Amino acid sequence: MKSSDLAAPYMLVASPLMNDPKFARTVMVIGHHDETGALGWVVNRVLDVTVQDVLPDRLSSGLHPETPLRLGGPVGATGLTVLLRDPLSEDVTEVAPGLFACGNADILPIAFAEAPAGDVAAAILVIGYAGWGAEQLDQEITDGWWFVLRYDPEFAFTHAAIDLWDASMERLGLASATAFGRSEHIH
């Protein structure tokens, strides 16, 4: 599969063959993918800490204490990014059609002042990201490490993040399978 075959945003689902513990059973949202490389965020690894435990007071004040913090990937694990379904302020950038991101701390109380409600979040708070060099992700997909799903913001931004890998495998029609070959098609 070539980067020209995929247009961000899309979702990656780690194959059961994935042997890298940083990515085993992960679901990612890919916000950039071209011939120079790819960038995305794990959206189903919720950390077992509160934002008040992790963030300094100047950042956590104004945030609801139940705001989940997700481990977005192994790179830049000290940097926060807010992923959004819709722009909530002028500081937000559309990184791909229908996927917005913001690294400005001013967005935090706007996006996370209220308790998480409903089935789908308007925004998710991630620490870190994942990145791939030129053609690296293309090769990993071809080798069967990842399955590709169309981007569905209501699916990607679910509050049921812990169950997202299993739900993704069900969407792929692979819920009961235990071993896989290569997959180069988009579901």
Accessible surface in RSA format (square Angstrom, percent):
REM  Atomic radii and reference values for relative SASA: ProtOr
REM  Chains: A
REM  Algorithm: Lee & Richards
REM  Probe-radius: 1.40
REM  Slices: 20
REM RES _ NUM      All-atoms   Total-Side   Main-Chain    Non-polar    All polar
REM                ABS   REL    ABS   REL    ABS   REL    ABS   REL    ABS   REL
RES MET A   1    34.29  17.8   8.93   5.9  25.36  60.4  14.97  12.7  19.31  25.6
RES LYS A   2   141.74  69.1 141.39  86.8   0.35   0.8  85.12  76.6  56.61  60.3
RES SER A   3    14.32  12.1  11.30  15.1   3.02   7.0   0.37   0.8  13.95  19.5
RES SER A   4    98.99  83.6  57.94  77.3  41.05  94.6  58.12 123.8  40.87  57.3
RES ASP A   5    79.93  56.0  55.33  55.1  24.60  58.2  19.90  46.8  60.03  59.9
RES LEU A   6     8.33   4.6   1.38   1.0   6.95  17.5   2.56   1.8   5.77  15.5
RES ALA A   7    85.35  78.5  65.23 100.7  20.12  45.8  70.20  98.9  15.15  40.1
RES ALA A   8    19.70  18.1   7.00  10.8  12.70  28.9   7.00   9.9  12.70  33.6
RES PRO A   9    18.87  13.7  10.21   9.3   8.65  31.4  10.21   8.4   8.65  53.8
RES TYR A  10     6.97   3.3   6.97   4.0   0.00   0.0   6.97   5.2   0.00   0.0
RES MET A  11     0.06   0.0   0.06   0.0   0.00   0.0   0.00   0.0   0.06   0.1
RES LEU A  12     0.00   0.0   0.00   0.0   0.00   0.0   0.00   0.0   0.00   0.0
RES VAL A  13     0.00   0.0   0.00   0.0   0.00   0.0   0.00   0.0   0.00   0.0
RES ALA A  14     0.00   0.0   0.00   0.0   0.00   0.0   0.00   0.0   0.00   0.0
RES SER A  15     0.90   0.8   0.00   0.0   0.90   2.1   0.00   0.0   0.90   1.3
RES PRO A  16    51.71  37.7  18.77  17.1  32.94 119.7  26.33  21.7  25.37 157.7
RES LEU A  17    73.38  40.9  61.95  44.3  11.43  28.7  66.12  46.4   7.26  19.5
RES MET A  18    20.96  10.9   9.48   6.3  11.47  27.3   3.67   3.1  17.29  22.9
RES ASN A  19   120.07  82.8  91.96  88.9  28.11  67.7  38.91  93.6  81.16  78.5
RES ASP A  20    41.28  28.9  37.34  37.2   3.94   9.3  19.11  45.0  22.17  22.1
RES PRO A  21   110.90  80.8  96.02  87.5  14.88  54.1 100.59  83.0  10.31  64.1
RES LYS A  22   108.61  53.0  99.30  60.9   9.32  22.2  58.95  53.1  49.66  52.9
RES PHE A  23    23.69  11.8  23.69  14.7   0.00   0.0  23.69  14.4   0.00   0.0
RES ALA A  24    34.16  31.4  32.28  49.8   1.88   4.3  32.65  46.0   1.51   4.0
RES ARG A  25   128.07  53.8 123.50  63.0   4.57  10.9  57.13  78.1  70.94  43.0
RES THR A  26     0.00   0.0   0.00   0.0   0.00   0.0   0.00   0.0   0.00   0.0
RES VAL A  27     0.00   0.0   0.00   0.0   0.00   0.0   0.00   0.0   0.00   0.0
RES MET A  28     0.00   0.0   0.00   0.0   0.00   0.0   0.00   0.0   0.00   0.0
RES VAL A  29     0.39   0.3   0.39   0.4   0.00   0.0   0.39   0.3   0.00   0.0
RES ILE A  30     0.00   0.0   0.00   0.0   0.00   0.0   0.00   0.0   0.00   0.0
RES GLY A  31     1.86   2.3   0.00   N/A   1.86   2.3   0.44   1.2   1.42   3.2
RES HIS A  32    78.67  43.0  76.96  53.5   1.71   4.4  49.08  50.6  29.59  34.4
RES HIS A  33    18.51  10.1   3.45   2.4  15.07  38.5   0.37   0.4  18.14  21.1
RES ASP A  34    44.34  31.1  40.03  39.8   4.32  10.2  22.17  52.2  22.17  22.1
RES GLU A  35   123.96  71.2 115.97  87.7   7.99  19.0  59.38 114.9  64.57  52.7
RES THR A  36    95.12  67.7  74.46  75.5  20.66  49.2  66.93  89.9  28.19  42.6
RES GLY A  37     6.17   7.6   0.00   N/A   6.17   7.6   6.17  16.9   0.00   0.0
RES ALA A  38     7.45   6.9   0.30   0.5   7.15  16.3   0.90   1.3   6.56  17.4
RES LEU A  39    58.12  32.4  58.12  41.6   0.00   0.0  58.12  40.8   0.00   0.0
RES GLY A  40     0.00   0.0   0.00   N/A   0.00   0.0   0.00   0.0   0.00   0.0
RES TRP A  41    11.21   4.5  11.21   5.4   0.00   0.0   9.44   5.0   1.77   2.9
RES VAL A  42     2.44   1.6   2.44   2.2   0.00   0.0   2.44   2.1   0.00   0.0
RES VAL A  43     0.11   0.1   0.11   0.1   0.00   0.0   0.11   0.1   0.00   0.0
RES ASN A  44    12.73   8.8   6.85   6.6   5.88  14.2   0.00   0.0  12.73  12.3
RES ARG A  45    69.85  29.3  64.51  32.9   5.34  12.7  32.99  45.1  36.86  22.3
RES VAL A  46    59.66  39.3  36.58  33.1  23.08  55.6  36.63  31.8  23.02  62.4
RES LEU A  47    57.45  32.0  50.22  35.9   7.23  18.2  51.90  36.5   5.55  14.9
RES ASP A  48   149.90 105.0 119.93 119.4  29.97  70.9  43.14 101.5 106.77 106.5
RES VAL A  49    63.31  41.7  45.69  41.4  17.62  42.5  52.59  45.7  10.72  29.1
RES THR A  50    55.56  39.5  53.69  54.4   1.87   4.5  53.00  71.2   2.56   3.9
RES VAL A  51     0.00   0.0   0.00   0.0   0.00   0.0   0.00   0.0   0.00   0.0
RES GLN A  52    71.33  39.9  54.25  39.6  17.08  40.7  47.41 100.9  23.92  18.1
RES ASP A  53   107.02  75.0  68.20  67.9  38.82  91.8  21.87  51.5  85.15  84.9
RES VAL A  54    63.40  41.7  35.28  31.9  28.12  67.8  39.63  34.4  23.77  64.5
RES LEU A  55    13.75   7.7   7.74   5.5   6.01  15.1   8.31   5.8   5.44  14.6
RES PRO A  56    66.47  48.4  53.47  48.7  13.00  47.3  65.97  54.5   0.50   3.1
RES ASP A  57   119.96  84.0 113.52 113.0   6.44  15.2  37.25  87.7  82.71  82.5
RES ARG A  58   188.11  79.0 154.05  78.5  34.07  81.1  77.85 106.4 110.26  66.8
RES LEU A  59    28.52  15.9  25.05  17.9   3.47   8.7  26.60  18.7   1.92   5.2
RES SER A  60     4.82   4.1   3.79   5.1   1.03   2.4   0.26   0.6   4.56   6.4
RES SER A  61    77.55  65.5  59.14  78.9  18.41  42.4  49.17 104.7  28.39  39.8
RES GLY A  62    50.68  62.5   0.00   N/A  50.68  62.5  34.66  95.1  16.02  35.9
RES LEU A  63     9.15   5.1   0.00   0.0   9.15  23.0   0.74   0.5   8.40  22.6
RES HIS A  64    43.93  24.0  40.64  28.2   3.29   8.4  23.08  23.8  20.85  24.3
RES PRO A  65    79.02  57.6  74.74  68.1   4.28  15.6  74.74  61.7   4.28  26.6
RES GLU A  66   115.73  66.4  97.82  74.0  17.91  42.7  40.16  77.7  75.57  61.7
RES THR A  67     4.05   2.9   1.26   1.3   2.79   6.7   0.81   1.1   3.24   4.9
RES PRO A  68    36.90  26.9  29.07  26.5   7.83  28.4  35.77  29.5   1.13   7.0
RES LEU A  69     0.08   0.0   0.07   0.1   0.01   0.0   0.07   0.1   0.01   0.0
RES ARG A  70     2.18   0.9   2.18   1.1   0.00   0.0   0.01   0.0   2.17   1.3
RES LEU A  71    59.58  33.2  59.08  42.3   0.50   1.3  59.08  41.5   0.50   1.3
RES GLY A  72     0.00   0.0   0.00   N/A   0.00   0.0   0.00   0.0   0.00   0.0
RES GLY A  73     3.32   4.1   0.00   N/A   3.32   4.1   3.24   8.9   0.08   0.2
RES PRO A  74    59.23  43.2  25.49  23.2  33.75 122.7  35.45  29.3  23.78 147.8
RES VAL A  75    61.65  40.6  58.03  52.5   3.61   8.7  61.65  53.6   0.00   0.0
RES GLY A  76    37.46  46.2   0.00   N/A  37.46  46.2  28.07  77.0   9.39  21.0
RES ALA A  77    52.68  48.4  39.70  61.3  12.98  29.5  39.70  55.9  12.98  34.4
RES THR A  78   136.38  97.0 107.96 109.4  28.42  67.7  81.12 109.0  55.26  83.5
RES GLY A  79    35.72  44.1   0.00   N/A  35.72  44.1  34.05  93.4   1.67   3.7
RES LEU A  80    37.31  20.8  21.92  15.7  15.39  38.7  21.99  15.4  15.33  41.2
RES THR A  81    29.09  20.7  28.82  29.2   0.27   0.6   6.67   9.0  22.41  33.9
RES VAL A  82     2.93   1.9   2.93   2.7   0.00   0.0   2.93   2.5   0.00   0.0
RES LEU A  83     0.36   0.2   0.36   0.3   0.00   0.0   0.36   0.3   0.00   0.0
RES LEU A  84     0.01   0.0   0.01   0.0   0.00   0.0   0.01   0.0   0.00   0.0
RES ARG A  85    62.31  26.2  55.07  28.1   7.24  17.2   5.50   7.5  56.81  34.4
RES ASP A  86    87.89  61.6  86.34  85.9   1.55   3.7  21.83  51.4  66.06  65.9
RES PRO A  87    74.96  54.6  56.70  51.7  18.26  66.4  56.72  46.8  18.24 113.4
RES LEU A  88    72.41  40.3  46.21  33.1  26.20  65.9  51.54  36.2  20.87  56.2
RES SER A  89    32.19  27.2  14.05  18.8  18.14  41.8  27.27  58.1   4.92   6.9
RES GLU A  90   176.07 101.1 136.87 103.5  39.21  93.4  59.23 114.6 116.85  95.4
RES ASP A  91    63.71  44.6  43.95  43.7  19.76  46.7   8.59  20.2  55.12  55.0
RES VAL A  92    20.01  13.2   0.00   0.0  20.01  48.2   0.00   0.0  20.01  54.3
RES THR A  93    82.28  58.5  78.40  79.5   3.89   9.3  52.57  70.6  29.72  44.9
RES GLU A  94    95.71  54.9  69.82  52.8  25.89  61.6  18.94  36.6  76.77  62.7
RES VAL A  95    55.11  36.3  28.27  25.6  26.84  64.7  33.68  29.3  21.43  58.1
RES ALA A  96     8.21   7.6   1.58   2.4   6.63  15.1   8.21  11.6   0.00   0.0
RES PRO A  97   101.38  73.9  90.72  82.7  10.66  38.7  94.03  77.6   7.35  45.7
RES GLY A  98    32.14  39.6   0.00   N/A  32.14  39.6  27.80  76.3   4.34   9.7
RES LEU A  99     0.00   0.0   0.00   0.0   0.00   0.0   0.00   0.0   0.00   0.0
RES PHE A 100    25.37  12.7  25.37  15.7   0.00   0.0  25.37  15.4   0.00   0.0
RES ALA A 101    10.85  10.0   9.00  13.9   1.86   4.2   9.22  13.0   1.64   4.3
RES CYS A 102     5.71   4.3   0.41   0.5   5.30  12.5   4.70  11.9   1.01   1.1
RES GLY A 103    67.41  83.1   0.00   N/A  67.41  83.1  26.37  72.4  41.04  91.9
RES ASN A 104    61.43  42.4  49.85  48.2  11.58  27.9  20.61  49.6  40.83  39.5
RES ALA A 105    43.48  40.0  31.76  49.0  11.73  26.7  35.83  50.5   7.65  20.3
RES ASP A 106    94.69  66.3  87.09  86.7   7.61  18.0  23.63  55.6  71.07  70.9
RES ILE A 107     1.63   0.9   0.66   0.5   0.96   2.3   1.24   0.9   0.39   1.0
RES LEU A 108     4.59   2.6   4.59   3.3   0.00   0.0   4.59   3.2   0.00   0.0
RES PRO A 109    58.31  42.5  53.09  48.4   5.21  18.9  53.49  44.2   4.82  29.9
RES ILE A 110    97.61  55.5  69.77  52.0  27.84  67.1  76.52  55.1  21.09  57.2
RES ALA A 111    22.92  21.1   0.00   0.0  22.92  52.1   1.10   1.5  21.82  57.8
RES PHE A 112    14.02   7.0  12.66   7.8   1.36   3.5  14.02   8.5   0.00   0.0
RES ALA A 113    48.40  44.5  32.69  50.5  15.70  35.7  32.69  46.0  15.70  41.6
RES GLU A 114   140.66  80.8 132.40 100.2   8.26  19.7  57.77 111.7  82.90  67.7
RES ALA A 115    41.18  37.9  31.09  48.0  10.10  23.0  31.09  43.8  10.10  26.7
RES PRO A 116    51.06  37.2  21.59  19.7  29.47 107.1  30.40  25.1  20.66 128.4
RES ALA A 117    78.23  71.9  58.36  90.1  19.87  45.2  65.23  91.9  13.00  34.4
RES GLY A 118    66.05  81.5   0.00   N/A  66.05  81.5  41.00 112.5  25.05  56.1
RES ASP A 119   119.87  84.0 110.00 109.5   9.87  23.3  30.15  71.0  89.73  89.5
RES VAL A 120    39.61  26.1  24.35  22.0  15.26  36.8  24.35  21.2  15.26  41.4
RES ALA A 121     9.43   8.7   6.07   9.4   3.36   7.6   9.43  13.3   0.00   0.0
RES ALA A 122    56.26  51.7  47.56  73.4   8.70  19.8  48.07  67.7   8.19  21.7
RES ALA A 123     7.80   7.2   0.07   0.1   7.73  17.6   0.07   0.1   7.73  20.5
RES ILE A 124     4.15   2.4   1.49   1.1   2.66   6.4   4.15   3.0   0.00   0.0
RES LEU A 125     0.58   0.3   0.00   0.0   0.58   1.5   0.00   0.0   0.58   1.6
RES VAL A 126     0.00   0.0   0.00   0.0   0.00   0.0   0.00   0.0   0.00   0.0
RES ILE A 127    22.55  12.8  22.55  16.8   0.00   0.0  22.55  16.2   0.00   0.0
RES GLY A 128     2.27   2.8   0.00   N/A   2.27   2.8   1.32   3.6   0.95   2.1
RES TYR A 129    79.14  36.9  79.14  45.0   0.00   0.0  43.92  33.0  35.21  43.4
RES ALA A 130     1.11   1.0   0.74   1.1   0.38   0.9   1.11   1.6   0.00   0.0
RES GLY A 131    38.27  47.2   0.00   N/A  38.27  47.2  14.51  39.8  23.76  53.2
RES TRP A 132    21.57   8.7   8.53   4.1  13.04  30.6   5.41   2.9  16.15  26.2
RES GLY A 133    38.47  47.4   0.00   N/A  38.47  47.4  33.52  92.0   4.94  11.1
RES ALA A 134    64.04  58.9  40.61  62.7  23.43  53.3  40.61  57.2  23.43  62.1
RES GLU A 135   123.38  70.8 117.75  89.1   5.63  13.4  31.97  61.8  91.41  74.6
RES GLN A 136    87.13  48.7  79.06  57.8   8.07  19.2  30.82  65.6  56.31  42.7
RES LEU A 137     1.84   1.0   1.06   0.8   0.77   1.9   1.06   0.7   0.77   2.1
RES ASP A 138    12.39   8.7  12.32  12.3   0.07   0.2   7.67  18.1   4.72   4.7
RES GLN A 139    97.61  54.6  95.63  69.9   1.98   4.7  39.84  84.8  57.77  43.8
RES GLU A 140    40.25  23.1  40.12  30.4   0.13   0.3  17.87  34.6  22.38  18.3
RES ILE A 141     0.24   0.1   0.24   0.2   0.00   0.0   0.24   0.2   0.00   0.0
RES THR A 142    26.17  18.6  26.17  26.5   0.00   0.0  23.35  31.4   2.82   4.3
RES ASP A 143    53.70  37.6  39.46  39.3  14.25  33.7   9.42  22.2  44.29  44.2
RES GLY A 144     0.25   0.3   0.00   N/A   0.25   0.3   0.25   0.7   0.00   0.0
RES TRP A 145    73.46  29.5  73.46  35.6   0.00   0.0  58.88  31.4  14.57  23.6
RES TRP A 146     0.69   0.3   0.69   0.3   0.00   0.0   0.69   0.4   0.00   0.0
RES PHE A 147     5.29   2.6   4.98   3.1   0.31   0.8   5.29   3.2   0.00   0.0
RES VAL A 148     1.97   1.3   1.45   1.3   0.52   1.3   1.45   1.3   0.52   1.4
RES LEU A 149     8.08   4.5   8.08   5.8   0.00   0.0   8.08   5.7   0.00   0.0
RES ARG A 150   160.42  67.4 153.30  78.1   7.12  17.0  62.08  84.8  98.34  59.6
RES TYR A 151    36.15  16.9  13.11   7.5  23.03  59.9  13.11   9.9  23.03  28.4
RES ASP A 152    40.92  28.7  39.14  39.0   1.78   4.2  13.82  32.5  27.09  27.0
RES PRO A 153    45.97  33.5  45.97  41.9   0.00   0.0  45.97  38.0   0.00   0.0
RES GLU A 154   106.77  61.3 102.53  77.6   4.23  10.1  22.74  44.0  84.02  68.6
RES PHE A 155    23.60  11.8  19.64  12.2   3.96  10.3  23.15  14.0   0.45   1.3
RES ALA A 156     0.02   0.0   0.02   0.0   0.00   0.0   0.02   0.0   0.00   0.0
RES PHE A 157     0.33   0.2   0.33   0.2   0.00   0.0   0.33   0.2   0.00   0.0
RES THR A 158    20.29  14.4  20.29  20.6   0.00   0.0   9.70  13.0  10.59  16.0
RES HIS A 159    58.11  31.8  33.13  23.0  24.98  63.9  30.29  31.2  27.82  32.4
RES ALA A 160    52.40  48.2  42.35  65.3  10.05  22.9  50.34  70.9   2.06   5.5
RES ALA A 161     0.46   0.4   0.06   0.1   0.40   0.9   0.06   0.1   0.40   1.1
RES ILE A 162   137.15  78.0 117.19  87.3  19.97  48.1 117.54  84.6  19.61  53.2
RES ASP A 163    79.07  55.4  78.53  78.2   0.55   1.3  22.54  53.0  56.53  56.4
RES LEU A 164     2.25   1.3   1.43   1.0   0.82   2.1   2.25   1.6   0.00   0.0
RES TRP A 165    23.55   9.5  23.55  11.4   0.00   0.0  23.55  12.6   0.00   0.0
RES ASP A 166    67.14  47.0  64.85  64.5   2.29   5.4  22.81  53.7  44.32  44.2
RES ALA A 167    34.17  31.4  29.93  46.2   4.25   9.7  32.28  45.5   1.89   5.0
RES SER A 168     0.00   0.0   0.00   0.0   0.00   0.0   0.00   0.0   0.00   0.0
RES MET A 169     5.63   2.9   5.63   3.7   0.00   0.0   5.63   4.8   0.00   0.0
RES GLU A 170   112.87  64.8  96.20  72.8  16.68  39.7  22.62  43.8  90.25  73.7
RES ARG A 171   120.48  50.6  87.97  44.8  32.50  77.4  38.46  52.6  82.02  49.7
RES LEU A 172    11.57   6.4   0.00   0.0  11.57  29.1   0.98   0.7  10.60  28.5
RES GLY A 173    64.76  79.9   0.00   N/A  64.76  79.9  35.39  97.1  29.38  65.8
RES LEU A 174    40.56  22.6  38.33  27.4   2.23   5.6  39.66  27.9   0.90   2.4
RES ALA A 175    64.80  59.6  32.81  50.6  31.99  72.8  34.08  48.0  30.72  81.4
RES SER A 176   110.51  93.4  81.06 108.2  29.45  67.8  53.39 113.7  57.12  80.0
RES ALA A 177    42.07  38.7  21.01  32.4  21.05  47.9  30.59  43.1  11.47  30.4
RES THR A 178   122.87  87.4  99.57 100.9  23.30  55.5  74.06  99.5  48.81  73.8
RES ALA A 179    78.94  72.6  58.24  89.9  20.70  47.1  58.73  82.7  20.21  53.5
RES PHE A 180    28.83  14.4   9.83   6.1  18.99  49.4  17.26  10.5  11.57  33.1
RES GLY A 181    56.02  69.1   0.00   N/A  56.02  69.1  40.00 109.8  16.02  35.9
RES ARG A 182   171.15  71.9 137.43  70.1  33.72  80.3  44.32  60.6 126.83  76.9
RES SER A 183     7.82   6.6   5.38   7.2   2.44   5.6   5.86  12.5   1.96   2.7
RES GLU A 184    83.48  47.9  69.63  52.7  13.86  33.0  24.92  48.2  58.57  47.8
RES HIS A 185   106.62  58.3  99.62  69.2   7.00  17.9  83.23  85.8  23.39  27.2
RES ILE A 186    58.28  33.2  36.68  27.3  21.60  52.1  36.68  26.4  21.60  58.6
RES HIS A 187    65.55  35.8  37.71  26.2  27.85  71.2  45.33  46.7  20.23  23.5
END  Absolute sums over single chains surface
CHAIN  1 A     8914.6       6757.9       2156.7       4928.1       3986.6
END  Absolute sums over all chains
TOTAL          8914.6       6757.9       2156.7       4928.1       3986.6
